[in-house]
Amino acid sequence: MPRQCGVATFTYDLATNVGEREIVALHPPGEPGPYPAEVRHRIRRDVQGDYGYVAQALNDCGVDVVSVQYDPDIWGGDEGSFVLDFVAPLDVPSVVTLHRVRRDASALQRRIVGELVERAGATIAMSRTAADVLARVYHLDRDRIDVVPYGVSHLPFVAPDTIKPKLGMQGKSVIFSFGQLAPGKGFESVVEAMPAVIATYPSARYVILGASSPETIAADGEAYRAGIEKRVAKLGLSEHVKFIDRFVGRVELCTWLEAADVFVAPSPQLDQTVSGPLSYAMGAGKAIVSTRSAYAGEQLGGDRGKFVDSGTPEEYAQAILGLLGDPDSRAAMGKRVYDHSRAMVWWEVGRRYRDIFDRAARAGSRPASRAQQPTGRKLTAAVV
């Protein structure tokens, strides 16, 4: 808090699982405080001088390692280049987590990531696909990249019908998606699939949870959401499509996940190498319908999900109807993805991060060898 986005949520969860830590917050213009007490330093995102100043402060404050969360859209400068002004003065070893790895990266982005990896004591990618892209496109040493999955909450594997009454959805077939609303997320195609779904299952409800992204609001206000809502009204779906227009806490989000019969990940960005919403759905043991993105292809192989290749409303309808019409197959698919996701639960992901932090701290500012083993000593981490 106060930022509400996927990287902020991930950073909160990571910090909670690190142990002794403090937080350095990137502070976008106009975003109000107050921050929690664990936020010891703030970097004004667009003030280049703040980056080196805070880095020097961390050198003097007794932390053992600095954990850097890098997404080019969050850091200041062209394509997030101010991150280099932060890591360059660090005497404390850093561990960089790459939240976005693009196949079509610009030359500037490849240079920024290359310098981050060169300076870091360790670098973490969130999927094997991301690590492979770093090797092929960014020409980085694959052996320098640790693959640690996106962390998810531990949820029991439950029957959706036992949870639906908590949300007023008893007797409904619940189709669910969540994430910040923005153009290019693919929600429209699922909305347009709903007439065919309700022709067979009149009780079906499609729930879209999430506020519009700050960038979308800054550029176009709520035009994108208004466009989807207008389409819902035109198709006569007002009773069948529910918008939850806010950023919700973990308990409410997990309740919706548990209540869902089918989770839909409709992103048309096929080069996507990690997805928080898809990871959460896996952790909840959902039957998943997804586009064949790079991340979904890695995680949902082995009949752990159902893919749509063209992304048309007709294809979404066919996939959703197939799952709704076969409860046994739907439950079995959910159990397969649930079992697969146990390595993504935060206590396991947190343990792996602590091991990597320990390895980087012991190696000092030099690049760490992955063969070194952790000592288990207590660490203090600054998480940025």
C-alpha positions in Angstrom: 0.0 0.0 0.0 -1.0 2.5 -1.1 -0.1 1.3 -4.7 -2.6 -1.4 -5.9 -1.1 -3.5 -8.6 0.3 -7.0 -9.2 3.9 -6.1 -8.5 3.0 -4.3 -5.3 1.0 -7.4 -4.1 3.9 -9.7 -5.0 6.3 -7.5 -3.2 4.2 -7.5 -0.1 4.0 -11.3 -0.1 7.7 -11.7 -0.7 8.6 -9.3 2.1 6.2 -11.1 4.4 8.0 -14.4 3.7 11.6 -13.0 3.9 11.7 -12.5 7.6 13.6 -9.4 8.8 13.2 -6.7 6.2 12.4 -3.2 5.3 10.7 -1.7 2.2 11.9 0.8 -0.3 8.9 2.3 -2.1 8.8 3.7 -5.6 6.5 6.6 -5.3 4.6 7.6 -8.5 3.7 11.3 -8.9 0.5 12.3 -7.1 0.1 9.0 -5.3 -0.8 9.7 -1.6 0.6 8.1 1.5 0.7 7.1 4.2 2.8 4.0 3.8 3.1 1.3 6.5 5.9 1.7 9.0 8.1 -1.0 7.3 8.6 1.5 4.4 11.9 3.1 5.5 12.8 4.8 2.2 10.9 6.3 -0.7 12.1 6.9 -4.2 10.2 9.5 -6.2 9.9 7.6 -9.5 10.6 10.5 -11.8 13.3 12.2 -9.7 16.6 10.6 -11.0 18.6 11.9 -8.0 16.5 10.0 -5.5 17.8 6.6 -6.8 21.4 7.1 -6.0 20.6 8.8 -2.7 18.5 5.9 -1.4 21.1 3.4 -2.7 23.8 5.1 -0.6 21.4 5.0 2.4 21.0 1.3 2.0 24.8 0.9 2.0 24.9 2.4 5.5 21.8 0.8 7.1 23.0 -2.7 7.8 20.9 -4.7 5.3 22.6 -7.9 3.9 20.9 -7.9 0.5 18.6 -5.8 -1.7 15.8 -7.4 -3.6 14.9 -5.4 -6.7 11.5 -6.0 -8.4 12.0 -4.9 -12.0 9.2 -4.1 -14.4 10.1 -1.4 -17.0 6.6 0.3 -16.6 7.2 0.9 -12.9 10.7 2.4 -12.7 11.5 5.9 -13.9 13.3 6.9 -17.0 13.0 5.5 -20.6 11.9 1.9 -20.3 12.7 1.9 -16.6 16.3 2.9 -17.1 16.6 4.8 -13.7 16.9 1.3 -12.1 20.5 1.5 -13.2 21.0 4.7 -11.2 19.8 2.7 -8.2 21.9 -0.5 -8.5 25.1 1.2 -9.7 26.0 2.8 -6.3 25.0 -0.3 -4.3 27.7 -1.8 -2.2 25.2 -4.3 -0.8 24.6 -7.3 -3.1 21.4 -7.3 -5.0 19.0 -9.9 -6.3 16.9 -8.9 -9.2 13.4 -10.4 -10.0 12.3 -9.8 -13.6 8.6 -9.3 -13.7 8.4 -8.8 -17.5 10.6 -10.4 -20.1 9.6 -9.6 -23.7 10.7 -11.4 -26.8 10.4 -8.1 -28.8 12.5 -6.2 -26.3 14.1 -3.0 -27.7 17.8 -2.6 -27.7 17.5 -0.2 -24.7 15.6 -2.8 -22.8 18.1 -5.5 -23.6 20.9 -3.2 -22.4 19.1 -2.4 -19.1 18.4 -6.0 -18.3 21.9 -7.0 -19.3 23.4 -4.5 -16.9 21.1 -5.5 -14.1 22.1 -9.1 -14.5 25.7 -8.3 -14.7 25.6 -6.2 -11.5 23.3 -8.6 -9.5 24.4 -11.3 -7.1 21.5 -13.3 -8.5 18.7 -12.9 -11.1 15.3 -14.5 -10.8 12.9 -15.3 -13.7 9.4 -16.5 -13.0 9.2 -19.2 -15.6 11.5 -21.4 -17.7 10.1 -19.6 -20.7 11.3 -16.3 -19.4 14.7 -17.7 -18.6 15.0 -19.1 -22.2 14.0 -15.7 -23.7 16.7 -14.1 -21.6 19.2 -16.5 -23.0 18.1 -16.4 -26.7 16.9 -12.7 -27.1 18.9 -10.9 -24.4 22.0 -13.1 -24.9 22.5 -13.7 -21.2 24.1 -16.7 -19.6 21.3 -19.1 -18.8 23.3 -20.5 -15.9 23.2 -17.1 -14.2 19.3 -17.2 -14.1 17.4 -18.9 -11.2 13.9 -19.9 -12.1 11.5 -19.4 -9.1 7.8 -19.5 -9.8 5.3 -16.7 -9.1 4.1 -17.1 -5.4 0.5 -17.9 -4.6 -1.5 -18.3 -1.4 -2.1 -21.7 0.0 -5.8 -22.6 -0.5 -7.6 -25.8 0.1 -9.0 -27.8 -2.8 -12.7 -27.3 -2.4 -15.9 -27.9 -4.3 -17.2 -24.5 -5.7 -20.8 -25.2 -4.6 -19.7 -25.1 -1.0 -18.4 -21.5 -1.4 -20.9 -19.9 -3.7 -23.5 -19.1 -0.9 -21.0 -16.8 0.7 -21.1 -14.6 -2.5 -24.8 -15.0 -3.3 -24.0 -17.3 -6.2 -25.7 -20.5 -5.0 -27.3 -22.4 -7.9 -25.2 -20.4 -10.5 -22.5 -21.6 -12.9 -19.7 -19.2 -12.1 -17.1 -18.2 -14.8 -14.5 -15.9 -13.4 -11.7 -13.6 -14.5 -9.7 -11.0 -12.6 -7.1 -8.4 -13.2 -6.7 -4.7 -13.9 -9.0 -3.6 -16.7 -7.2 -2.2 -19.7 -7.3 -2.6 -23.5 -5.7 -5.7 -24.8 -6.8 -7.9 -21.8 -9.3 -9.9 -23.9 -12.3 -9.7 -21.6 -14.6 -8.6 -24.5 -14.3 -11.9 -26.2 -15.5 -13.8 -23.2 -18.4 -11.4 -22.8 -19.4 -12.0 -26.4 -19.2 -15.8 -25.7 -21.8 -15.6 -23.0 -25.0 -15.6 -25.1 -24.0 -19.1 -26.4 -23.2 -20.2 -22.8 -26.4 -19.1 -21.3 -28.4 -20.7 -24.1 -27.4 -24.0 -22.5 -26.8 -22.8 -18.9 -29.2 -20.0 -18.1 -27.8 -19.7 -14.6 -24.3 -18.9 -15.8 -22.7 -15.8 -14.5 -19.4 -14.2 -15.8 -17.7 -12.3 -13.0 -15.0 -9.8 -13.9 -13.1 -8.5 -10.9 -10.8 -5.6 -11.0 -10.4 -1.8 -11.3 -9.2 -0.1 -14.4 -5.4 0.3 -14.4 -4.1 3.8 -13.4 -2.4 4.1 -16.8 -5.8 3.4 -18.6 -7.6 6.0 -16.4 -4.9 8.6 -17.0 -5.1 8.1 -20.8 -8.8 7.5 -21.4 -10.6 7.7 -18.1 -13.1 4.8 -17.8 -13.8 4.6 -21.6 -12.6 1.0 -21.8 -14.9 -0.2 -19.0 -17.8 1.8 -20.3 -17.3 0.2 -23.7 -17.5 -3.3 -22.2 -20.6 -2.4 -20.2 -22.2 -1.0 -23.3 -21.6 -4.3 -25.1 -23.0 -6.2 -22.1 -26.2 -4.1 -22.3 -26.5 -4.5 -26.1 -26.3 -8.3 -25.8 -28.9 -8.4 -23.1 -26.4 -9.8 -20.6 -26.9 -7.4 -17.6 -28.1 -10.3 -15.4 -25.3 -12.6 -16.5 -22.2 -10.4 -16.4 -21.1 -9.0 -13.1 -18.4 -6.3 -12.7 -16.6 -5.8 -9.4 -15.0 -2.5 -10.0 -12.4 -2.3 -7.3 -9.1 -3.7 -6.1 -10.1 -6.4 -3.5 -8.2 -7.9 -0.6 -6.7 -11.4 -0.5 -9.7 -12.9 1.4 -12.3 -11.7 -1.0 -10.2 -12.6 -4.1 -9.6 -16.1 -2.9 -13.3 -16.6 -2.0 -14.2 -15.7 -5.6 -11.5 -18.1 -6.9 -12.8 -20.9 -4.7 -16.4 -20.3 -5.9 -15.6 -20.4 -9.6 -16.5 -23.4 -11.7 -14.3 -22.1 -14.6 -11.5 -19.6 -14.6 -10.8 -17.8 -17.9 -7.4 -16.2 -18.7 -8.2 -14.4 -22.0 -5.0 -12.3 -22.5 -4.2 -12.1 -26.3 -0.5 -11.2 -25.4 0.9 -14.6 -26.5 4.5 -13.6 -25.5 3.5 -13.3 -21.9 6.1 -15.2 -19.7 4.3 -14.8 -16.4 0.7 -14.1 -15.3 -0.3 -13.4 -11.7 -4.1 -14.1 -12.3 -3.3 -17.4 -14.0 -1.0 -18.4 -11.2 -3.6 -17.6 -8.6 -6.2 -19.7 -10.5 -3.7 -22.6 -10.6 -3.2 -22.4 -6.8 -6.9 -22.5 -6.3 -7.3 -25.7 -8.4 -9.5 -24.2 -11.1 -10.5 -25.7 -14.4 -8.8 -23.0 -16.6 -9.6 -21.8 -20.1 -6.7 -19.8 -21.5 -5.2 -18.4 -24.6 -2.0 -20.2 -25.6 0.4 -17.7 -24.2 4.0 -18.7 -23.5 3.3 -18.9 -19.8 0.1 -20.8 -20.1 1.7 -23.2 -22.5 4.4 -24.0 -19.9 2.0 -24.3 -16.9 -1.1 -25.9 -18.4 0.4 -28.6 -20.5 -0.4 -32.2 -19.7 -4.1 -31.6 -19.7 -3.9 -29.1 -16.8 -6.0 -26.6 -18.8 -8.0 -26.0 -21.9 -6.6 -23.8 -24.6 -8.3 -21.5 -27.1 -6.1 -20.9 -30.1 -8.0 -18.3 -32.1 -9.5 -16.4 -29.1 -12.9 -16.0 -30.8 -16.1 -15.8 -28.8 -17.2 -19.1 -30.5 -14.1 -20.8 -29.3 -14.5 -19.5 -25.7 -18.1 -20.6 -25.7 -17.2 -24.1 -26.8 -14.4 -24.5 -24.2 -16.5 -23.2 -21.4 -19.5 -25.3 -22.3 -17.3 -28.4 -22.5 -16.2 -27.9 -18.9 -19.5 -26.9 -17.5 -21.1 -30.0 -19.1 -18.6 -32.5 -17.6 -18.2 -31.9 -13.8 -16.0 -35.0 -13.3 -13.6 -33.9 -16.0 -13.6 -30.3 -14.7 -12.8 -31.5 -11.1 -10.0 -33.8 -12.4 -8.4 -31.0 -14.4 -8.6 -28.7 -11.4 -6.9 -31.3 -9.2 -4.1 -31.8 -11.8 -3.3 -28.1 -11.9 -3.7 -27.8 -8.1 -1.1 -30.6 -7.5 1.2 -28.9 -10.1 1.0 -25.6 -8.3 2.2 -26.8 -4.9 5.7 -25.6 -5.8 4.2 -22.1 -6.2 2.8 -21.8 -2.7 4.5 -19.0 -0.8 6.1 -21.0 1.9 8.0 -22.9 -0.8 8.7 -19.8 -2.9 9.8 -17.8 0.1 12.2 -20.6 1.1 13.8 -20.5 -2.3 14.1 -16.7 -2.2 15.8 -16.9 1.3 18.3 -19.4 0.0 19.1 -17.2 -3.0 19.4 -14.1 -0.7 21.7 -16.0 1.5 23.9 -17.1 -1.4 24.1 -13.6 -2.8 24.9 -12.1 0.7 27.7 -14.6 1.3 29.2 -13.9 -2.2 29.2 -10.2 -1.6 29.0 -8.0 -4.6 30.4 -10.7 -6.9 28.0 -12.7 -9.1 27.0 -15.8 -7.2 27.5 -19.4 -8.2 24.3 -21.4 -8.2 26.2 -24.4 -6.9 26.8 -22.7 -3.5 24.6 -23.9 -0.7 22.8 -21.7 1.9 24.1 -21.4 5.4 20.7 -20.7 7.0 21.9 -17.6 8.8 19.5 -14.8 9.6 19.3 -12.1 6.9 18.0 -8.6 6.7 16.7 -7.7 3.2 15.6 -4.4 1.7 12.8 -5.2 -0.8 12.3 -2.6 -3.6 
